[in-house]
């Protein structure tokens, strides 16, 4: 079957590309799908199959680009949502992740993978940007004093004199060890 331009319609192309992929001719299948997309740019099915093929061949950037294009054309496409939602979550794009999870739930409410991602998203979204006004800061003059206070010449305060542990240095692994408090003994001492 051919369309008005005389090019093959997506369904036969999909079957042929799937068969090529099955017999180990992934490059040929990829070229066929790319040609099919040029002739049928609105075909979601061709783009999804190409994205899967690119993923399997390790071309993850191109695969992600195809899934992005699928999502632009069909915001509720489950294949694209399943791939892109975890990437958005990892990137910290909370609002977009939430919208994608909502669309995914509308399409497949019982999907266990989506439920796991939803739980992760809820854990990370404990406080939304709108809640940031509830953070209590000291008055402006006190805050300015804290921010402009010079560091001590020793490179920092003695951790035992602080009410908190200073942030550890990434350069010195010893900074990641908790300091022993005075009067405490560590480990198994005889």
N, C-alpha and C positions, 0 to 999 in steps of 0.2 A: 504494500500500500504506500501511496505517495501523497504528499500534501499539494497545495496549489503551486508551490515552487518546483514541484517534481522531485522533492527529496523524501527520503524515507520517514514515515511517522515514528513517533517515539516508542510505541509498544513493540513493533518488530525489532527496532534498534536495541531496546532493552534486552529482549530475549537473546539476540545475537551476541551482545556484549557480555551478558551473563555466561553464555556458553563458552565464549573465548576465555573468559576469566577462569572458568572451571577447568579448562584444559591447559592452563598455564600460560596463556597468551595475554597477560595483563597489559603489556604495552599496546598491543593491537586493539584491545578492548578500550583502553584509555583514549587512543586516537579516534576511534569510532565514536565514543561518547562526546569528545570535544567537538568533533565535526557535527554531530547531532545537535549539540547545544547551539552551535553557530547557526544552524538551520532552524532550530526550534528553541529560541532563548527563553521562552516562558515555561518550558517543560521542567517541572519540579522533579519528576521521576528520573530524568536523565542526570540532573545535577546531583541528586542524592546518590545514585549509583556511582557517578564519577567520584564524589566525595568519599564514599566507602572504599572504592578501588585505590584512591590516592592514600587513604589512611593505611590500608593494608600494605601498600608499597613503601610506606614510611615518609611520604611527602606530606607531612602534617600541616605545614603552612598553607599549601594550596588546598588541602582538604578543608581546613578551617575556612578559607575564603569561599569555597563552594557552599559550605553549610551556612555561612553568613548570607550569601546570595539567596539561598533557599529561604532563610528566615525573613529576609526583606520581602520576598514575593509571597510567602505563606507563613505568617507569624505563629501559627499553631502547628507547624509541621513537627511531628513527634521525633523524627530522625534528627533533625537539626536541634530541637530542644534538648534531646538526650545528650548530644555532644557538647553543645555550647553553654548550657546552664552551669555545669560544674566549672567550666573555664571562667565564666563571669563571677561565680562564687569565689574561686581562688584569687581572682583579680580584685576582690573586694568591692565589686560593683553591686552593692546591696539592693538598691531600688530596682535596677534592671533584672537582677536575679529573682527578686520577688515577683515581678511581672511575668517573667518566663515560667516560674513555678506555678503561678495561677493559670496560665494558658495550658501548661502541661496537665495540671489537675483537671481542667475542664475536658481535655481530650482523653485522659486515662487516669481516673481518680484512684484506682487501686494499685498503681505502679509502685512497687516497693523501693525501687531506686529513687524515684521522685520523693517518696516519703523520707528516705534517709537524707537526701539533699535538703528537704524542707526543714528537718530537724537541725541540720548543720547551719542552715541560713538563720533559723530562729535563735540558735546559740550565739551566732555572730552579731545578730541584730538586736541584742538585748537592750541597747539604747539607740534610739534613732537620732538622726541629726536634730530633729525638733526638740528632743529631750536635753540637748546640750545646755540650754539656759538654766537647768537645775543644778549645774556644777557650781559649787560655792568657791569663789575666789576671794582672797583678802582684798581690803580696800586698795584703790589705785596707788596711794603713796606707799603702802606696805609692800605691794607687789613690785613697785619700781625699786624699792630698797633691796628686796630679795634678788631681783634680776641683775642689779648693778653691783651687788656685793662682790668685792674681789675675793678670789680663791686664796687659800692660805699658801704660804711659800712651800709647804711640804707636798703640794700637789693635791690636796684635799683634806677633808676632816678625818679624824680618827674614827673609824666605823663604830667603835664602842661608845663614843660620845654622841652619836646620832640616834635619832628615834627611828631611823630607817636604814636600809642597806643601800649604799650608793650603787649606781648602775655599773655592772662589771665591764671591763675593757675586753674588746674582742681580740686584742693582741696578746693578752696575758691570761692563759688558762687558770692560773692561780687565783685570779680575781673571781672566778666562779665558785670557789670554795667558801663556805660560810665561816666567818671568824668565830673562834671559840670565845665564850664569855668568861670573864674572870671567875675563878672558883670552880669551873666545870672541868671535868676530865674527859678526854676523848677516848673512844674505842675500848679495846680490851687491854687495859694496863694492869699489871700485877703488883 
